C-alpha cells in the first residue's frame, strides 16, 4: 500500500479480503486477480477466462462456485 501511494498508482492488486478492507479505509482503489482477467479479456489480451479460472481453482487458492459463475457471466462465457 505504501508503494501504491508513493507512485500514485491507479489500483492496488490485492485479493486478500482483510487487505481490501484496510485499503478501502485508506481510500486506495483495488482490483483483484479475477478483475485483472476480466479487464484482459475486455481489451482482447486473452480470448477466454474459463481455462484460467480452472487453473486457479485447481491450485490452493480458494474460489467459491458463486464467484466463478459471476466472473464467467461477466465474461460472457456461461456454458
DOTIGU-14985 format. One record per residue: z, x, y of N, C-alpha, C in turn. Coordinates in steps of 0.05 Angstrom, whole numbers, plus 5000, padded with zeros to 4 digits. Each point is the difference from the previous one (the first is absolute). Layout:
ZXYZXYZXY...
***
This chain:
500050164976500049845024500050175025501350234998500050185022497250105007498550074979497250095004498349785013500449754990498649775011500350005031502550035009500649995028498950255015500250234987499250255012496950005006498549904981497150005003498949745010501749815006499249745010498049874981500749994975498249884979499749705004497949894989499649715000501749864979500350134977501449884978501650214984502249924988501550164982499449904972499050174982499449924973502650014984501049764992502549994985500049754983501050034975500249774982502849914996501950175005502849944995501049785018501249794988500949765015502150075020501950174992502150085018498950165024498250184993498850165021498449835020498649804990498549825017501849855019502349924990502049865017500950185022500650254994500950195020497850055020497550024990497750045018499749775019500449764990499749765017502150005022502450074993502250025020499350195022498650224992499250215019497249955012499049764997497449915011497750194991500050064975497950174988498249824984497450025005498049854984499750134973500149834979499850114973497649884985499150154980498049904981500750124973499749844979500650104974497550094985500350104977497850104984497949784995501049764994498149794994498549915025501350025023498749955025497850205006500550254993498050215003497649944982500549914975497849934982498349775011501449805011498549775012498350095023501150175017498450115023497650164990500550164980497850174989497849834989500649784987497949824990498649865024501549915019498849875024498050185014500650265001498250195013497950124982499949904975497950084981500550284988502450095001500750274989500449994970500849774990500349954971498749734993498849984977498749754993501849784989502250084986501849814988502850115000501949815003502950075000501249974972499049814985501249934974500550244982498050184996500550234982502250185010500250025027502150175011502849874997500149735003502549864995500950034971498150004982500650034971501350284996498950205013501050274997502950025011500449875023502750015012501949854982499249764990501749844983500750154974498350174991500550154975501850255005500550055025501850235007502949905003501850185006502849915003500549835025498049975017500349845024499949704993502049855009500149714993498549845021498249834990498649805016500449734987501049815015500449734989497349874995499949824981497549864994499149845024501949885014499249855024498850175022501050245003498850195019497250084992499750064974497350074990498049785005500949754994498249775004499349965030502050045017499549975029498050215010500350254991498250215009497249944989499849914975497349944989498749775015501649805008498949785016499050105027501650165013499250115026497550174998499750134977497650174996497649854989500349734997498049844987499150104973502150064984499450104973501549844978500449755006501349834979498049954978500950014975498249954977499149714999
***
